[in-house]
Amino acid sequence: MKSTKRPVKKSNSSQATWWLIGIMGAIVALGLIVVVGSQQVAVNHAQTTGNTLGDPTAPITMEEYADFQCPACGAFARGTLRQIEDKYVKTGKVKVVFHHFAFIGNESTRAAEASECANEQGKFWEYYDTLFANQAGENQGAFNDTNLASFAQQLKLDMDNFNTCMKEDRYLSKVTADSNDAQSRGVSQTPTLFINGKKYAGAISMVQFETAIGPLLPK
């Protein structure tokens, strides 16, 4: 037997409510796409313009903008970054991408160039550690060309190639481009970090770092 019950017709207000819910859902979804997309853009930018430490496929990217003469950068590199490397980089959860922001003086620029010349020989991060271990005042000669060559020699680099690289200013344009890029991203102090695209100005502690990455770690 056919049902004689009349189907209930939805009121206009009910239809409007569902229409609004649909619109709001679309806006939220679009917002999530924009956020995720902007993070991915930041990660792609980091990997194509900086020197990477760790698994390139790590889910979290921490970018560092630093000046090799900056005392706070040195403290961060010798302290918190070592902890991050041991706990998160070596386990494939975080990759670190370094960018130059050489603004303190000529020795900053020359040290940055030297690190890139070392990078040609696969020793960027070793040279990074050596520079931060040998800070001794700003523009006081700690990073003059003689000392920069001495650091390269300690790391057993090919000195003919290193010296030619420095003499030619082979990476001056890259250091300048990095510094300009920093300013375009609103970097005004060192170190400045970007964690999956979100900016953190100044050196952060391990506790602050873990708070920042907590929601980003794979469940």
N, C-alpha and C positions, 0 to 999 in steps of 0.2 A: 504494500500500500504506500502510495506516495504521501509524503508528509504535507500536512496542510498548514504547517507553521510558516509564517511569512519571514523571509530573511530580514535581519535587522540592517537597516541602512545606516551607514556611518554618518554622523553629523559633520558639517563643514568644519566645526571647531576641532573635532577629533582628527580630521584629515590634515588640518593646518598644524596640529601638534606634531603629528608624525613627520610632516614635511620639514618643520623646524628642527626636529631631532636629526633627520637625515642630513640637513644642511650643516648642523653643528658637528656631526660625526665626520663629515667630509672635511670640515675646517681643521678638526683635530688631527685627522689622518694626514692632511696636507702639511700641517705644522710639524708632525713627526718626520715626514719625508724631508722637509727643509732642514730640520735639526740634524738628522742623520746624514743628509747630503752635505751639509756645510762641514760636518766633522770629517767626512771622507775627503772632501776637497782639501782640508787642512792637512790630513795625513798624506795625501798624494803630493801636496806642495812640499811638505817636510822631506819626503824621501827623494825628491828630485833636486832639491837645492842644498841639502846638508849632508853631513857625514854621519852615517848610521852605526850604532853599536847595538848588537843583538839581532834576534830573528826578525827579518823584514816583514814577516806575516804576523807578528805579535799583535794582539787586539788593542793594545794601548800604546800610543805614541806620545812620548814626552820630548818636546823640543826645548832646547836651551839656547838662549841668546846670551853671549858672554864676551867679555874682554879679558884677555890673558893677564892684563895688569891689575884687574879689579880684585881687591882683597876679599870681598864677599863671594866672588866667583871661585876664588881659590879655596876658601873655607868650605863652600858647597861641594866642590869637586873632590876635596880630600875627606869630606865627612859624609853628608847625606847621600851623595851620588854613589859612593862605594857601597853603602847599605842597599840602595836601590838595585845596583848591579848584582850584588850577591843574592838578594831575595827575589827579584822580579825579572831582571834581564836574563840571567843565566837559566831561569826556568821557562823562558819563552813567553812570559806574560806582558813584558814591557820592552819596547825598543826606545833608545835614546837617539835623538837627532840633534847634532850641534850646528849652530849658525854663528857666524862672527858678528859682533857689534863692537868694532874697534874704534872707540871714540876718545880714549884717554890721551893718546898722543902717538908720535911716530913709532915708538917702540911697540905699541899695541898693534899697529899695522904690520910692522916687520915680523913680529911674533906670529901673527895670523898667517902671513905669507909663508913663513917657515913651516908652520904646521901643515899647510897644503903641499909644500914641497916634500915633506915627510910622507904625506898621504899618497903621493905618486909611488912611493916604495912600500906602501901597505903598512905604514907606521903612524897613522894620524893619532890614534888614541894613546899610543906610547909617548908620542911627542907632547900631546895634550897633558898627560900626567907629569911629564918632565917640566914643562913650563910652569904649571901650577905648583910644583914642588920647589921651584927656584925663584919665586917672587921675592923681590927685595926693594920695595919702594917704586913709586911711579916715575918713569922717565929719568931714572938715576943710573942707567947703564946696565941694568940686570939683563935686559933683552937687546943688547947691541948685537951687531952682526957677528962679532967674534964669539960671543957666548952662544948665540943661536947655532953657529957652526959646531961649537964644542958639544952642544946637546945632541946634534945629529951624529957626531962621531961616537958619542957614548952609546947611541942606539945602533951603531954599526951600519949606518946608511952609506950608500955609495956617495962619497963626498964630491966627486967630480960632477955628478948629476945634481946633487943638492946645491952646490955652489953656483953652478950655471943657472939653475932654477931661480935662485935668489938674485943673482946678478941681472937676470932678464926681467925681474918683476913679473914673473910668469902668472902669478895669481893675484896681483894687485886688483885687477878688475873684478875678480870673484869676491874678494874681501870687501871692496867698495859696494858691489851689488848686494851682498849680504847685509851690510850696514844700512843701506838705503831701504832694503826690504824690512828691516827691523823698524825703522821709523814709520814706514807705511802701515805697519801693523800696530802702531801705537806704543812701541817699546821706548821707554824713556829712562830706564835704569837697568843695571846688570847685577845679578843674573835676572832674566825674565824667562819664565817657563810657559809653555803652552801644553796642556794635557788634553789630547784629542780635541785641540782647537780652542780650549778655554784658557784664558790668560791668568797667570799668577805672577805678580810683580814682586821681585825680591827673592832672596834665598828662603826656601821653605824647609821645615823640619821633616823628619821621617813620619812623624805622627800626622802632620798636615798632608803629606804626600799620600799616605795610606787612606786618609779620609777622602781625599779627592778621587782616588782610583777605585774605592770600594764599590760604588754603583756600576763601574765600567767593567769589572772583572767578570768573566764568563761564569754563569751559575752552574 
